[in-house]
Amino acid sequence: MSLVLPSALIMLADLVSFALPLDGGKRSSFKITLVLSFTMFLLILTSHLPDSGTCSPLIRYHFCFCLFVLVLSMLMSMVFTKLAADGSIRPFKPKELRKSDLNMNGAATKSAGLTKERDSLEKIVSFVENADKKERKLKKRQTFANNLDKISFCIYLSLDIIYSVCVIILTRTEYCKVNNLDFWE
């Protein structure tokens, strides 16, 4: 119990970490901390765990499963954070072409009848429209990433429940019969 309880608490902390927001990187840094703490826990226990033999201890499989799920959860969180921020999971964002880059002489070809005030108003309206368009695009990306995050939380929760039931069933049944009094015979 002293080996299973810390790993179960770390897994529970990882499950609760889905409540942290995707933006800002707080969730990713928290999950990285959880993976590192679990790895340190395993490094400390490595010398104390029994060697595998004919009846390999189930605790080794438990630790492998926990580490796999923690790393997978961390990677998914990092991908969803990138998806919410950039709208893509590609490592490099392609450079966007702007209309001002394509039409550099556009300001010079305008008719002379337009006043500076009208030009200023058009620039302000254009700026506000672009800002509004970017804001809507960002909200759409964040909503999509949050929906994916909710789906992954449900999958992660169901995986943890199924795993817990399997562990309880395996520990209640006689998985491997070892006669510890073999040396008396």
C-alpha positions in Angstrom: 0.0 0.0 0.0 2.9 2.4 0.7 4.0 2.0 -2.9 0.6 2.2 -4.6 -0.7 5.1 -2.6 1.8 7.7 -3.8 1.5 6.7 -7.4 -2.3 6.8 -7.1 -2.2 10.3 -5.6 0.1 11.5 -8.4 -2.4 10.1 -10.9 -5.2 11.8 -9.1 -3.3 15.1 -9.2 -2.9 14.6 -12.9 -6.6 14.0 -13.3 -7.4 17.2 -11.3 -5.0 19.2 -13.4 -7.4 19.1 -16.3 -9.2 21.9 -14.3 -6.3 24.3 -15.0 -6.7 26.5 -18.0 -4.9 25.6 -21.3 -3.6 29.1 -21.9 -0.6 30.4 -20.1 1.3 27.2 -19.8 0.4 26.6 -16.2 -1.1 23.2 -16.8 1.8 22.0 -18.9 4.4 23.1 -16.3 2.3 21.4 -13.6 2.1 18.1 -15.6 5.9 18.2 -16.3 6.4 18.6 -12.5 4.2 15.5 -11.9 6.1 13.4 -14.5 9.4 14.5 -12.9 8.2 13.7 -9.4 6.9 10.3 -10.4 10.2 9.6 -12.2 12.1 10.5 -9.0 9.8 8.3 -7.0 10.6 5.4 -9.4 14.3 6.0 -9.3 14.2 5.9 -5.5 12.2 2.7 -5.5 14.2 0.9 -8.2 16.7 -0.6 -5.7 13.9 -1.6 -3.3 11.6 -3.4 -5.7 12.0 -7.2 -5.9 13.6 -8.7 -9.0 11.3 -10.2 -11.5 11.2 -14.0 -11.4 8.6 -16.6 -12.3 6.0 -14.4 -10.7 6.8 -10.9 -11.7 5.4 -8.4 -9.2 2.3 -6.5 -10.4 3.7 -3.3 -9.0 6.2 -3.0 -11.9 3.3 -3.1 -14.4 1.4 -0.6 -12.3 4.4 1.8 -12.3 4.9 1.4 -16.1 1.2 2.1 -16.7 1.2 5.1 -14.5 4.3 6.6 -16.1 2.9 6.0 -19.6 -0.4 7.7 -18.8 1.3 10.6 -17.1 3.6 11.2 -20.1 0.7 10.8 -22.5 -1.4 13.3 -20.5 1.5 15.8 -20.5 2.0 15.5 -24.2 -1.7 15.9 -25.0 -1.8 19.0 -22.8 1.1 20.5 -24.6 -0.4 19.8 -28.0 -3.8 21.3 -26.9 -2.0 24.4 -25.5 -0.3 24.9 -28.9 -3.5 24.2 -30.7 -5.3 26.8 -28.7 -2.6 29.4 -29.2 -1.7 28.9 -32.8 -4.5 26.9 -34.3 -2.0 24.3 -35.5 0.2 21.7 -34.0 3.0 22.3 -36.5 6.2 23.4 -34.9 6.8 26.3 -37.2 4.1 28.7 -38.3 4.1 29.6 -42.0 4.5 33.3 -42.7 1.2 35.0 -43.6 1.0 37.3 -46.6 -0.7 40.6 -45.9 -2.5 42.8 -48.5 -0.1 45.6 -47.6 2.9 43.3 -48.6 1.3 42.5 -52.0 0.2 46.1 -52.8 2.9 48.4 -51.6 2.0 51.1 -54.1 -1.7 51.1 -53.0 -1.3 54.3 -51.0 0.2 56.2 -53.9 -2.5 55.1 -56.4 -5.4 56.4 -54.4 -7.2 59.3 -56.0 -6.1 62.8 -54.9 -9.7 63.7 -53.8 -9.5 61.6 -50.6 -8.5 63.6 -47.6 -6.1 62.7 -44.8 -9.1 62.4 -42.4 -10.8 59.8 -44.6 -7.6 57.9 -45.0 -7.1 57.9 -41.2 -10.7 56.7 -40.7 -10.3 53.9 -43.2 -7.1 52.8 -41.5 -8.8 52.8 -38.1 -11.8 50.9 -39.4 -9.5 48.4 -41.1 -7.5 48.0 -37.9 -10.6 47.4 -35.8 -12.0 44.9 -38.3 -8.7 43.0 -38.4 -8.5 43.0 -34.6 -12.1 41.7 -34.4 -11.4 39.1 -37.0 -8.3 37.9 -35.1 -10.2 37.8 -31.8 -13.0 35.7 -33.4 -10.3 33.4 -34.9 -8.6 33.0 -31.5 -11.9 32.3 -29.7 -12.7 29.6 -32.3 -9.3 28.0 -31.8 -9.6 28.1 -28.0 -13.1 26.6 -28.1 -11.9 23.8 -30.4 -8.9 23.0 -28.1 -11.1 23.1 -25.0 -13.6 20.7 -26.6 -10.7 18.3 -27.4 -9.5 18.7 -23.9 -12.9 17.8 -22.5 -12.9 14.7 -24.7 -9.5 13.7 -23.6 -10.4 14.2 -19.9 -13.4 11.8 -20.3 -11.1 9.3 -22.0 -8.5 9.7 -19.3 -11.1 9.4 -16.5 -12.6 6.2 -18.0 -9.1 4.7 -18.6 -8.3 5.4 -14.9 -11.5 3.8 -13.7 -11.1 0.7 -15.9 -7.5 0.4 -14.8 -8.5 0.7 -11.1 -11.2 -2.0 -11.5 -8.7 -4.3 -13.2 -6.1 -3.7 -10.5 -8.6 -4.5 -7.7 -9.7 -7.6 -9.5 -6.1 -8.8 -10.0 -5.2 -8.2 -6.4 -8.2 -10.0 -5.1 -7.6 -13.1 -7.2 -4.7 -15.4 -6.8 -2.5 -14.3 -9.7 0.6 -16.2 -8.8 0.9 -18.8 -6.1 4.3 -18.8 -4.5 5.1 -21.0 -1.6 7.2 -18.8 0.7 8.0 -21.7 3.0 9.7 -23.7 0.3 13.0 -23.6 2.2 11.6 -25.8 5.0 11.1 -28.8 2.8 
